[in-house]
């Protein structure tokens, strides 16, 4: 990893007090949905993002969600925390995704799609693991923000964008330009912010699950499958879906289950 990226991670400001309080509530087994709603009600940007996602057809709540308390009650504390952290991280890192050929809104949408696919797929396998993986899937592409910044600073946007547009392996392109994959950069970011080691490790190995420690391998593989099916440059394309299904089959997953989950998402888009 280039020293400039490491330096940029070390200089990142701390997460907002809202996120710190959300994490405290999430970690307190005596806390309630109402406690979580009370915290996010003080942050208009988080409220706007949660309501936007809650009213997306991907979640199929069947009625308009008009206030944060409703959204928190429907999402639960784990998903609410994930959405809030994702929104705050992108705001804090000042997103400019031009080298990847997408806008900041498109990048946020792709992150949301990855998290949604993970949740809808993995809750049919293991609900507890699905909740762990949801946050990781939502945030696993965060490192792309710093990689994009590095590319812009080095005046390599045109060549990088060209390679990204035509690549079926974004991790290789990222490695060539930054000496690190997105997963490795993302892991460093969340290590800096004090997230738990399991969360950090599953993201760190998401671009190379075969190298992951045994206890992390399933999580890293699942993250890799989701980012393969919904890559930033070709989200939910026929080729991307087929690549992801092949990885899933090789890893021993029920391919039909994953394919039906992807098809259900496509019908809603």
C-alpha positions as CSV (number, residue, x, y, z in Angstrom):
1,X,0.0,0.0,0.0
2,X,1.4,3.4,-0.9
3,X,2.6,5.5,2.0
4,X,0.4,8.4,0.8
5,X,-2.8,6.3,1.3
6,X,-1.6,5.1,4.8
7,X,-0.9,8.8,5.7
8,X,-4.4,9.8,4.5
9,X,-6.0,7.1,6.6
10,X,-4.0,8.2,9.7
11,X,-5.1,11.8,9.2
12,X,-8.8,10.9,9.0
13,X,-10.9,12.7,11.6
14,X,-12.9,10.7,14.1
15,X,-16.4,9.6,13.4
16,X,-19.2,12.0,14.5
17,X,-20.6,12.0,18.0
18,X,-23.9,10.7,16.5
19,X,-22.1,7.6,15.2
20,X,-20.3,7.1,18.5
21,X,-23.6,7.3,20.3
22,X,-25.3,4.9,17.8
23,X,-22.5,2.4,18.4
24,X,-22.9,2.7,22.2
25,X,-26.6,2.0,21.9
26,X,-26.1,-0.9,19.6
27,X,-23.6,-2.4,22.0
28,X,-25.9,-2.0,25.0
29,X,-28.2,-5.0,25.3
30,X,-30.6,-3.0,27.4
31,X,-31.1,-0.3,24.8
32,X,-34.3,0.0,22.7
33,X,-35.4,1.0,19.2
34,X,-36.6,4.2,20.8
35,X,-33.1,5.0,22.1
36,X,-31.7,4.5,18.6
37,X,-34.4,6.7,17.0
38,X,-33.8,9.5,19.6
39,X,-30.1,9.6,18.6
40,X,-30.6,9.8,14.8
41,X,-33.4,12.4,15.1
42,X,-30.6,14.9,15.9
43,X,-28.9,14.4,12.5
44,X,-30.9,15.6,9.5
45,X,-28.5,14.0,6.9
46,X,-28.9,10.5,8.5
47,X,-32.6,10.9,8.8
48,X,-32.9,11.9,5.1
49,X,-30.8,8.9,4.0
50,X,-32.6,6.4,6.2
51,X,-36.0,7.6,4.9
52,X,-34.8,7.5,1.3
53,X,-33.7,3.9,1.7
54,X,-36.8,2.9,3.7
55,X,-39.0,4.1,0.9
56,X,-37.0,2.2,-1.8
57,X,-38.9,-0.6,-3.5
58,X,-36.0,-2.9,-2.7
59,X,-37.3,-3.1,0.9
60,X,-40.9,-3.5,0.0
61,X,-42.4,-2.1,3.2
62,X,-45.7,-1.5,1.4
63,X,-46.4,2.0,2.7
64,X,-44.6,5.4,2.8
65,X,-42.3,5.7,5.8
66,X,-42.5,9.3,7.0
67,X,-40.5,9.5,10.2
68,X,-37.3,8.1,11.6
69,X,-39.0,6.2,14.4
70,X,-41.0,4.2,11.9
71,X,-37.9,3.5,9.8
72,X,-35.9,2.3,12.8
73,X,-38.7,0.1,14.0
74,X,-38.9,-1.5,10.5
75,X,-35.1,-1.8,9.9
76,X,-34.1,-2.8,13.4
77,X,-31.0,-1.5,15.2
78,X,-28.4,-3.4,13.1
79,X,-29.6,-2.1,9.7
80,X,-30.2,1.4,11.0
81,X,-26.7,1.5,12.4
82,X,-25.3,0.3,9.1
83,X,-27.1,2.9,7.0
84,X,-26.2,5.7,9.5
85,X,-22.5,4.7,9.5
86,X,-22.4,4.4,5.7
87,X,-23.9,7.9,5.2
88,X,-21.6,9.5,7.7
89,X,-18.5,7.8,6.3
90,X,-19.1,9.0,2.8
91,X,-19.9,12.5,4.1
92,X,-16.7,12.5,6.2
93,X,-14.5,11.3,3.3
94,X,-15.8,13.9,0.8
95,X,-16.7,11.5,-2.0
96,X,-15.3,12.1,-5.5
97,X,-15.7,8.9,-7.5
98,X,-15.0,10.3,-11.0
99,X,-12.1,8.0,-11.6
100,X,-14.5,5.0,-11.2
101,X,-16.9,6.6,-13.7
102,X,-19.8,7.1,-11.2
103,X,-21.2,10.0,-9.2
104,X,-21.2,10.0,-5.4
105,X,-25.0,9.2,-5.4
106,X,-24.4,6.3,-7.8
107,X,-21.7,5.0,-5.5
108,X,-24.0,5.2,-2.5
109,X,-26.7,3.4,-4.5
110,X,-24.3,0.6,-5.4
111,X,-23.2,0.2,-1.8
112,X,-26.9,0.0,-0.8
113,X,-27.6,-2.6,-3.5
114,X,-24.7,-4.8,-2.3
115,X,-26.0,-4.6,1.3
116,X,-29.5,-5.4,0.2
117,X,-28.4,-8.4,-1.9
118,X,-26.3,-9.7,1.0
119,X,-29.2,-9.4,3.5
120,X,-31.8,-11.0,1.2
121,X,-29.5,-13.8,0.2
122,X,-27.9,-14.6,3.5
123,X,-31.0,-14.4,5.7
124,X,-32.1,-17.6,3.9
125,X,-28.8,-19.2,5.0
126,X,-28.2,-17.9,8.5
127,X,-30.0,-14.8,9.8
128,X,-27.3,-14.1,12.5
129,X,-24.5,-14.2,9.8
130,X,-26.7,-12.1,7.5
131,X,-26.8,-9.3,10.1
132,X,-23.0,-9.4,10.5
133,X,-22.5,-9.3,6.8
134,X,-25.0,-6.5,6.1
135,X,-22.8,-3.8,7.6
136,X,-19.7,-5.2,5.9
137,X,-21.4,-5.3,2.5
138,X,-22.7,-1.8,3.0
139,X,-19.2,-0.4,3.8
140,X,-16.8,-2.8,1.9
141,X,-16.2,-0.4,-1.0
142,X,-15.3,2.6,1.3
143,X,-11.6,2.2,0.4
144,X,-12.5,3.2,-3.2
145,X,-12.9,6.8,-2.0
146,X,-9.3,7.1,-0.9
147,X,-8.0,5.2,-4.0
148,X,-10.0,7.6,-6.2
149,X,-8.4,10.5,-4.3
150,X,-5.0,9.0,-4.8
151,X,-5.6,8.6,-8.5
152,X,-6.8,12.2,-8.9
153,X,-3.8,13.6,-7.0
154,X,-1.4,11.6,-9.2
155,X,-3.2,12.9,-12.4
156,X,-4.0,9.3,-13.5
157,X,-7.8,9.6,-13.7
158,X,-8.1,9.1,-17.5
159,X,-6.0,5.9,-17.6
160,X,-7.5,4.5,-14.4
161,X,-11.1,5.2,-15.6
162,X,-10.3,3.5,-18.9
163,X,-9.1,0.4,-17.1
164,X,-12.0,0.3,-14.7
165,X,-14.5,0.6,-17.5
166,X,-13.2,-2.5,-19.2
167,X,-12.1,-4.6,-16.2
168,X,-13.7,-7.7,-14.8
169,X,-11.3,-7.6,-11.9
170,X,-11.3,-4.2,-10.2
171,X,-9.0,-5.4,-7.4
172,X,-6.2,-5.9,-9.9
173,X,-6.6,-2.4,-11.3
174,X,-6.6,-0.9,-7.8
175,X,-3.5,-2.9,-6.9
176,X,-1.7,-1.6,-9.9
177,X,-2.4,2.0,-9.1
178,X,-2.3,2.0,-5.3
179,X,-0.4,-1.1,-4.3
180,X,-3.5,-2.2,-2.4
181,X,-7.0,-3.5,-3.1
182,X,-10.1,-1.7,-2.0
183,X,-10.7,-4.3,0.7
184,X,-7.2,-3.7,2.2
185,X,-7.7,0.1,2.2
186,X,-11.2,-0.2,3.7
187,X,-9.9,-2.5,6.4
188,X,-7.2,0.0,7.3
189,X,-9.8,2.8,7.5
190,X,-12.1,0.9,9.9
191,X,-9.1,-0.2,12.0
192,X,-8.2,3.4,12.4
193,X,-11.8,4.1,13.6
194,X,-11.6,1.2,16.1
195,X,-14.1,-1.3,14.6
196,X,-13.9,-4.9,15.8
197,X,-11.3,-7.2,14.4
198,X,-13.8,-9.7,12.8
199,X,-15.4,-6.9,10.8
200,X,-12.0,-5.6,9.7
201,X,-10.7,-9.0,8.7
202,X,-13.7,-10.1,6.6
203,X,-13.4,-6.9,4.5
204,X,-9.6,-7.1,4.3
205,X,-9.8,-10.5,2.6
206,X,-12.9,-9.8,0.5
207,X,-10.8,-9.4,-2.6
208,X,-8.9,-12.6,-1.9
209,X,-11.0,-15.0,0.2
210,X,-8.7,-18.0,-0.4
211,X,-6.1,-16.3,1.8
212,X,-8.5,-15.6,4.6
213,X,-8.1,-17.3,8.0
214,X,-10.5,-20.2,8.4
215,X,-12.9,-18.5,10.7
216,X,-13.2,-15.5,8.4
217,X,-13.2,-17.3,5.0
218,X,-17.0,-17.7,4.7
219,X,-17.6,-14.0,5.4
220,X,-14.9,-12.9,3.0
221,X,-16.2,-15.2,0.3
222,X,-19.8,-14.0,0.7
223,X,-18.6,-10.3,0.4
224,X,-16.5,-11.2,-2.7
225,X,-19.6,-12.8,-4.4
226,X,-21.8,-9.8,-3.7
227,X,-19.2,-7.3,-5.0
228,X,-18.6,-9.5,-8.1
229,X,-22.4,-9.5,-8.9
230,X,-22.7,-5.8,-8.2
231,X,-19.3,-4.2,-9.1
232,X,-19.1,-0.4,-9.4
233,X,-18.4,-0.5,-13.1
234,X,-21.0,-3.2,-14.2
235,X,-23.6,-3.6,-11.5
236,X,-25.9,-6.5,-12.1
237,X,-24.8,-7.0,-15.7
238,X,-25.3,-10.5,-17.1
239,X,-21.6,-11.0,-17.1
240,X,-21.2,-9.9,-13.5
241,X,-24.0,-12.1,-12.3
242,X,-22.6,-15.1,-14.1
243,X,-19.1,-14.5,-12.6
244,X,-20.6,-14.2,-9.1
245,X,-22.7,-17.3,-9.5
246,X,-19.7,-19.3,-10.6
247,X,-17.7,-18.2,-7.5
248,X,-20.7,-19.1,-5.4
249,X,-20.9,-22.6,-7.0
250,X,-17.1,-23.2,-6.6
251,X,-17.4,-22.2,-2.9
252,X,-20.2,-24.7,-2.3
253,X,-23.2,-22.4,-2.1
254,X,-26.6,-23.2,-3.4
255,X,-26.4,-21.4,-6.7
256,X,-30.2,-21.6,-7.4
257,X,-30.9,-19.8,-4.1
258,X,-28.5,-17.0,-4.9
259,X,-29.8,-16.7,-8.5
260,X,-33.4,-16.4,-7.4
261,X,-32.4,-13.7,-4.9
262,X,-30.7,-11.7,-7.7
263,X,-33.6,-12.2,-10.0
264,X,-36.0,-10.9,-7.3
265,X,-33.9,-7.8,-7.0
266,X,-33.8,-7.2,-10.7
267,X,-37.6,-7.3,-10.8
268,X,-37.7,-4.4,-8.4
269,X,-35.1,-2.2,-10.2
